[in-house]
Amino acid sequence: MEADSFQIARVFSNGGDIHFRLPYFQREYAWKIENWQMLLDDILDLYAFYDDVKPPEHFMGSLVVINEGTLHGTIPAFKLVDGQQRLTTISLMLCALADLVKDTQLGLYNRIRKYVTNPDENDDLRFKILPTPKYGDRNAYLAILQGKPDKTPNNSQILPAYQFYRSKISQRLQSGEMNAERLFLVIINSLQVVFINLNNNERPYQIFESLNAKGKPLTQADLVRNYIAMKLPEPRQPEVFENHWAKIENLLQEKRPVRRSRLGELTAFLRHYLAFRNGVLCNEEHVYARFRDRIEAEFNEPALFEEEVITLKRFAGYYDRLLRPENETVPNIQRFLKRLNTLEFSTGYPFLLAMYEAHHQRQLSQEQFLDGLQVLENYMVRRYLTGAPSNYLNKSFPTLWKDMDLYQFTLSLKKALVQRNYPGDYRIKQAVFTNRLYDKSGPTGSKTTLVLETINRYLSEKKKSGAHTVLSGDSTIEHIMPQTLEDTWREELGENYDQIHEQYLNTFGNLTLVTPEWNSSLSNAPFSEKKPKLAIHGLLLNSDYFSRDIPRWDDQAIRSRAEFLGQLFLEIWPALGELPIPKTTTGTKPVMLIFLGQNLPVVTWRDVAEQTTEIVLQLVDNFSEIAGSMPSYLARDPFSVASRQLSNGWYLNVNLSAATLKAYCITLITKADLSADDWHVEEVH
């Protein structure tokens, strides 16, 4: 047996002739969208770091082959025992890239084609790899290579894979985000496999079984630790490990996951540290590879490498304070870090690491540090109230530090955040009426609690009492209009009670804070019983408002309180700076929905919402779960108002404004773990 590390370029003979034959026992092409997306994410991550001189490396696992000598006297031939899914997928990606540049970059097209075909051969030998005939895979693959993808069988996954990569790559080429030549080089030079070459006397199934044995895989932190051990000269290992690395591992323990993520603390730290250094948040599975690339490029001398480990120890101390603010010795900094953690600010940790380092280097004063934390809270709490998707922050925060002016830190931070999808006052004023702040499917209660508690404290400060009331027990969210409607509440709300309940139940104006005991006692009681109790409640949040004359609690009453709370919100978290109010849908009409590479003609925003929902339900396995979390928009039975039935039998509520339907689409896309960047609506006046 021979085993070696091969770039994809070498696997495909650097564009020369080679042929991989699949044995009969291989299964059909089985990769699906999650596998295609994972490989694409790997390549996008590599693309950001690609260097022609020393390309970054990403190992995709192993290829197990049996050398079958040469065919036609010149073509090396191999039986592919393990790895057909990976090679087929890479070939489809190369086909998609080639087809996209055929009309504009003929030279590049011809180079790419040499990695999927043997141009001078005929029959099966013309192709470097051919999928099995099962489920029409081979016919589908041949149709794509022959430029006839519309002739492919419907029951094969080959065509969807090709279309997926063609769509994703096309978007990035057209936007200028990617260069076709560079992408080609990333695929052939950075993707690597362990090429295991057996002879016919060996037992390939035993190799296959050992490669797929179910052992506990090394974590990214394990790989980094092993790399450090190998990188250090043996005499230096005891001191560096005992005095530095061991202290890092003691502070940040891999067995402890970071909040809701599945990453251990040490892996999460290394990932955020690398984002601080490189300005790119790498894939979770590439932490070790990016760490190794950084060390090899910048710290190849033993003394420099030791200094980097010492630096890592200092940053691990910062990270420990981010995870556990109680370890921060400055009370005000501790308080703001706790609040940011409540707002789930882990995406901003690379920026906070930069702030801590600047403070350590005496480039930021403590006052500036605190100002920065307040500004970040303002940004996060406004995004929360408006329901802004969080995936945007993964790209935004690693690059934020480069826009900082340390001589005018607070001002430069405000200016930079305002340019990064900052929710202005107009969005806040809209969101208080429509956005859901309480959702059983997610841990949003603590964020809502933070907002309401802050408003309660602010009311006390406005009265200049010098003190504020806090609850004697844990805070819980109380729905004034209850989650379950009884007859008295139906009468209270009027004939449209069902729609009002769905639309306003979890919005800002219908929520307040009480203790668990009060929550149980209020429960589903009618408003005539709830109001006098809330009017004498210890929190000014309740007593100040509900001591007013409020004859009934209906949609107008909820909107009035939302407006009241929204005004207080804007006083507590005033705008960092206002961008021009964007154009609304007023006076325009949609004409084309562009979603995941598909161009779909539309006439109304109802069409946009329906088409968006249809695409999402085809792509996700948990549509029922997502729909159940959005009952105002999706239901198994027709809505009493206008609704449209979807292909899976669910109903979509379309009796909504254009702005609400647009917000619904963005929320749906986010819940489906798709990128809002792939969704766009063209409009005309």
N, C-alpha and C positions, 0 to 999 in steps of 0.2 A: 504494500500500500504506500502511495505517495500522497502527501498532503502539503499544500502551499497556499499562500494568500494571493489571490488573483483580483486585479481590477476587472470590471465588466468588459473593458476594452480587450483585455487578454482572453477572457472567457470566449469572446466572439472573434478571437484570432486577429485582433487589431484591424479588423476590416478585411482580413484575408479569408480563405475558404475554411470552413469547419462545419460539421453536421452533428447535431444531437438527435438521437433516435429514442423515442419513448417506448419502453417495454409495454407489453400488452396489459400488465396488471395496474398500470397507472390509472388513476381516477380522472374524471372530467375536470375541466377548469372550474374551480369552485370559489375563487376569491370574489368578495362582494365589496360594496361601497366602503365599509369600514376599513378593509384591507387596502383598497386603492387610495383612500384618503390618508392612511397612515404612511404609505410609501411616499405619497406626494408631500406630506408634511416633512418627512425626512429629507427629501430633496430640496424643499424650500429652505430648510434650516441650513443645509450644506451650501446652497446657493449664496446665502448671506455671507458666508465665510470663505468662499472659494478663492483659491490662489493658484495660478498656473504653475508657479515654481514648486510649491509644495501643497498639493490639493489636500483638503481635509478628508479623513477616512471615515467611512461608515460601513461596518460589517453587517451583512444581511443574513448571515448564517452559512450553511455549507451546501455545496453541490457534491453529490456522490455519483461518480460515473464509472463505467467499465470501458477501458480502451479497447476498441474493436479494430484497430489498425487503420488502414486507408482504404477508401473506396475510389474507384476509377483511377487508382494508382497515385492520386495526389491529394485527396480530401481526407484529413483526419476525421475519424468517426468515433462517437462515444455513445454508449447506452446510458441514458439519464435515469439513474435509480432514484435520486431524491433531489428536488429543487425545481421541478417543472413549473410550479405555480409562479415562482419568482422570475424565472427566465421568460416565461410567456408574458407576464405582466410588463416586464421591462421592454420586451419586443413590441408590445402594443403601444407603450408610451413613445418609443422611438418612431413607430409608424405614424402616430398622431402628430408628432413634431415634424416629421418629414413632409407629411401632407400639408401642414400649415405653411411651410416655407417653399413649397414646390414652385409656386409662380413668381416668387420674389428673390429667392436665394438658391438658384439651381445647383451651384457648387456644393453648398451645405446639404441640400437634398440628396445628392449623389453620395456624399460621404456617409450620411445616416443610413441610406439604403444598404450600404456594404456591411452594416452591422446586423441586418436582418435577412439578407439574401447572399447567395453565392452567384454572382451575375453570369458566369460563363457555363453554368450547369443547367441541366434539364430535370424534369420530373421532381421527385421529392428532394433530391440533393440540391435543388436550387434554393432551398430554404434552410437556414441555420438551425431552426427548430420548428417542429410541426406538432400542434396539440393532437390529442387522440381524436378518433372519429366520434367518440361518444357525445350524444346530445347535440350533434352538429358542430362541435367545436372546430374541427379541422376545416370544414367548408366555410365557416364564418371567418376564420383566420385568413384563408386563401382569398376570400372575397375582399377583405380589407386590403391585403397586399396588392390585389389586382385593381384597386381603386373602385370597387363596387360594393361598398358597405351596405347599400340598400338591399342587396341580394342575400343577406345573411339569415340563417334560421333564427326564429324567435325564441327557441328554448335554450339557446346558448348564452353564457355570460360573457362571451368574447366581445360581442358588439357593444354592450353597455360599458364594459371596461374601456374600450377604445373611445367611445363617445364621451365618457367621463374625463379622460385625459385631454382629449381634443378641446373640450369646452373649457376646462380649467386653464390649460396652457394658452389657448387663444385669448382669453380675457387678459391674462398677464402680459402677453406680447402686445396686444392692442393698446393697453394702458401705458406701456413703456416700463412696467414694473420689472420685466424680464427681457433678456437678450437671448435670442434663439441659439446662437453659437455658444454662449456661456452655459446655457442650460444643457446643451448636448455634451459639453466637456464635463460638467458635473456628473451626469449620468454615467459616462463611460470611465471617468477617472476617479471619482470619489466613492462610488458604490463598489464594495468589495465582497468577495465570498472566500470561504475556505474550500479550495478545490481538491477533493479527495478522489484520487485516481486508483481504482482497483484493477487487478488483473482477473482473468476469468477463473482462476483457481481459488479465489477468495470468496467468502460468503457475504455478499452485499447486504443481505437482510439483517445480519448481525450488526453490521456498521450502522444501518438505518435505525435499528432498535436502540443502539447505544446513544446515537445522536438525539433521539427523541425520548430518552429515559426521563422519568419524572423525578428530577432532583430539585432541591431548592436553589433557584438561580441567585447569582451574586447581585446585590443592589449596586446602583451607581456609586454610592459611597464606598462600598467594598472594593470596587474596581479602582477608585481613586486612591484608597489606602494602599492597595497592592502596588499601584504605580509609584507612589511615593517611596515605598520600600525598595523597589527595584531601581529607582532613580538615584537614591542616595548612596554614596560610597559606604560600604559596610561599617567602617570605623565610626561614621557619623550617625548611623541609624539610632543607637540607644539614646543619645542626647536629644536629637531632634524629635523622636517619638515621645520620650518621657517628658520633656520640657515644653513641647509645643503641640504636636498632634494629639497626644492623649488628652490634653486639656480641652482641645476643640471637641473631641468625641464625648468628653464628660459633660460639657455644656450643652451640646446639641446631639441628643441621642437618636439614633436611627430608628429605634423601636417605637419612638413616640411620633405619631403622624401629626402633621401641621394642620390643625383645625379640620376643615372638611375635606382636605385633599388626602390622597392616598400616599403622599410622599413622606418619608421620614424626615426628621428635622435637619439632619446633616446634608442629605441630598437636596432638600429645598434651599438650604443656605448656599450650597455651592452653585446651584442654578441661579439664584438671585445675585450672588457675588459676580458670577460671570456676566450676567445682564448689566450690572453696574459697570463692569470693565469694558464690555464689548458693545453695549447699546442694543443688544438683541437678546430676547428671552428665548433660550434654546428649548427644543423638545425635551420632555422629561426623561426620555430614554437616551438622550445624547449628552447628558451632563459630563460623564467621564470622558467621552471623545472630545468635547469642546475644552475641558480642563487640560487634557493631554496636549491638544493643539496649541493652547496658549503657552504652556510650559515649554514645549519644544521650540516655539517661535521666539520666546522672549527670555527664558530663564534656563538656558541649556548649561550654563556653568554651575557647578555644585554650590558655590557660595551664593550666587544669585537665587538659586532654587531654595536654599535654606531661608534667605530673607523673605521670599514669597510665602513660605510656610509660616514664618513669624507674623507676616502681615495678615494671613488668613486667621491666625489666632486672635488678633486684635478685632478683626471684623466679626468673628464668631461671638465676641463679647457684645458687639452692637446688636447682632441678630438675636442673641439671648434676651436682650432688653425689649426688642420688638415683639418677640413671642410672649415674654413674661414681663410686662411693664412694671410689676412690683419690684423687679431687680434694678430699676432706674432710681437713682438716688435723689434726683431733682423732682419735688412733688408735682409741679405744674407740668413738666414734661411727662411724667408718669400718667397724670390724668388725661392728657391729650392722646397719648399712645393707647390707653385703654379705650377711649372713645373711637379712635380710628380702627382698632381691632373689632369693636362692635359693628362698625360700618364695613367690615370685611375688606381691609385695605392691604391684604397681602400682595396684591399686584403692584402696589407702590413701594414695596420693601427695597427694591434696588435704589430708588430715589432716597429713601430714608437712610440707607447705608451711606450714600454719598453725603447726606447732611451730617451724619455722625462723624464721618471722616473729616469733613471741612471744619466741624466744631473742634475735633481733636487737634487738627493742625492750626487752630486759632484763626481760621479764615472766616468763621461765623461766630458771632457772639451768642451767648445764651438767649438774649432777647430776640435776636434774629431767628434762632432755632425755634423758639416758641411761636413767633409770628408765622414761620413757615408751617408749623403744625396746624395752626388755626386756619391758614389759607387752604391747606389740604383738606381739612374737615369741611370747610365751606364747599369745596368742589365735590367731595364725596356725598355729602348729605343732600345737596341739590340734585345730583345724579340719581340718588336713591328715590327722592320724592317724585321725580319725573319718570322713573322707570327706565332710565338709560341702560342699555346692555353693557355688561361688565367685560365682555371679551375684547372690546376696544382698548381697554386699559393695559392689556398685556403687551401691546405694541407701543402704546403712548408713553408709559412711565419709564421704560429703560432708556428712552432717548431724551427725556425731559431735562436732565442735568446739563446737557450741552448748551441749553438756552439760558442758563443762569449767569447773571452778573453778580459776583460776590460783593461788589461795592454797593449795589442796589438790589440785594437779594430778594427782599419781600416784593418790591415792585416788579422785578423781572419774573418772579414766580407767578404773580397775578397775571401779568401779560401773557405768559406762556400758557397758562391754564385756560384763559379766556379763548385762546385759539384752538383749544383741544376739546371741541364739542361741549363747551360749557353751557349749562342750562341758564338762560337769561330769565329775567323777571317775568316776561310774557309766558314762558313755558311753565314756570312755577304756578302762575295764576290759572293756567289751564289744567295743570296736573292735579291740583287740590280737589277738583270736581270729578275727575275721571279715573285717576290712577289707583290701583289696588295696593294698599299698604299692608294688608293682612292676608296671608295665604297659607293654608294648612300644609301645602306641599313643600314649603321652604322655611328656613329659620329667619323670617323677616320680623317676627315679633319684637326681638331685642332692638332692632333698628327703629321701629316705630316707637317703642318705649323710650329710646334715647331722645327722639324728637319731641315727644309729648312731655317728658320730664324736663327737658331744657326749656320748653315753653312755660311750664309751670314755674320754674325757677325765675324766668324772666319776668313773669307777672308780679312776683314778689319784689324783684328788684325795681320794677317800675313804681311800686308803692313805697319804695325806700324804707321798707320795714326792717332792713338789716338782717332778715332771716327768711327762710322759706320752709314750707311744710314738706315732709317726706312721708311716704307710707310706712306703716309699722311692720308690714311684711313685704314679700316680693310683689313687684308690680305685675299686673296682668292686664291684657287688653280687654276692655268691655265694649261690646257692640250695643249701642243705644237702641237702634232697631235690631232686634235679636236675629240670630242665625236661623232660628226656626220660627215661622210665623204661626200664631194662633189667631182665632177669630177676631179678638179685640184689635190685633195689629192689622189684620186685613181691612177692618173698618177704618182704622186710623189712616191707612195709606190710600184708601179709595179704590176705585175699580181697576186701576192699573197696578195694583199692589205687587203682582208677580214681577213685572218689568222693573218697578222701582226697587224691589228687594234685590234682584239680580244686579242692577246697575250701581246701586249705592251702598250695599251692605258693607263692603270692606274699604270704602273710600275714607279719606281723612276726616270729613265732617261727622262721620258716624262712629268714630272710635274715641275712647278715652281710657284713663288709667284708674284702676281700683285694686284692692287686695283680692286674693283668691276668695276670701270669705264674702266680701261684698259682691264679687262676681257671681257667686252661687246664689246669694240672696236676691240679686237683681234679675238674673236669668232672663226668662221670657216675659217678665212682668210688663203690663201695659205702661205706656209713657206717663199716664196720670199717676202711677205709683213711683216710677223711676225719677221723675223730675224733682219732687220735693226732697228725696233722699240725696240726689246729686247737688241740690241747692245748698245743703248744709254739710256737704262733704269737706274734709280737711284740705284737699288740694284746691288752690285757687283756679286751676284749670277747669274744675267742675263747678265750684260754688259761684265764682264770678259770672259764669255764663248762664248756668241753669237757674239762677235766682231771677233771671229776666222773665218777662212775659212771653212765654212760648206756648200758644194754645194747643198745638199738635205737632207731632214729629213725622213729617212727610218729606217728600223729595225737596221741597222748597226750604224746609227747616234745615235739612242736612246740608244743602248748598250754602245757606246763610252761615252756618257754623264753619263750613270749610273755608269760606271767604274770610271769616274772622281769624281762624287759625293761620290761614295763608298769609295774612297781613303781618301777624306776629312772627311767622317764620322769616319773612323778608326783613324784618327789623333785626332779628337775631343773626341771620346769615345774609347780610346785604350783598348785592352784586359786586363781584371783584372788578367788573368792568363790563360794559354792554356792547355786544356786537349788533350790527344793524338787524332789525327784525326780518327774518327770512320771509320769502314769498309764501303765502298760504295757498291752499288749493282753490280759494275763492277766485272766480273768473277764469279758471283753467279747467281743462278736462284731460283725463288720461287717454293716451292712444296706443301705448305699447308697454307691456310688462316684460322686463328683461330679468330673468331669474335662472341662475345656474346654467347660463349659456343658451337658454331658450328664449326666443322672441315671440311673445304671444300678444296678438292684437286685442285691445280692450276698448270699451266705450265709456264705462262708468267705474267708479271706485268699488262698486259692488262686484263688477267683473274681476277687478284686481284682487279683491279679497277671496273670491271663489277660486280663481286660478292659482293663487298662492297656496291656498289650503289644499287643493288637489295635488299639487307637486309635493308638498310636505308629507301628506299622508301616504304617498307612494314611496317615500324615502325612509320613513321611520318605522320602527316596530312597536313603538309605545304611543301611537296616536290617541288611543282611548284615554291613557293617563294624562296626556297633554290636554286633550279636549275637556276632561273632567276638571282640570284646574282653571278652565276659562268658560264657566257656565253661562256668562252673559252673552257669549258669542257662539258657542257650539253646544248642541244637545242632541239626544237620540230621537226626540219628538219635535214636531214643528213648533216654532215660536208662534205666539199669538199674533205677533206682528209679521212683517214680511220676512221670509226666510227662503233659503235655497237648499235643496237636498244635494248632498255630495255623493260621489260614486260609491262610497262605502256605507251609505245609508244614514249617516249623521246629517244634521241640519245646521246651516250657518245663518245666524241673525244678520241681516243686511239692512235693517231699519235703523241705520246709524249715519252720522255725519261723515263727510269725506275724511276729516282729520281723525276721527275715531277709528274708521276702517283702516287708515294708514297706520295708526298706532297699533291696531290689532295685528296687522301683518308683521310688523317689526317684532312684536312680542312673541308671536307664533314662531317666527324664524329663530329667535334666540332660544326659546324653550326646546326647539328641535335640534339644538347644538349646530345650527348652520350659521354661516357668516352673513350678517346684514350687508356686507360689502358686495355680495353676489346678487343683491336684489335692488332693482332700480325701475322707476316708472317714468316714462317720457310723457310730458304734458304739453298741451298747446293752448293758446288763448282763444 
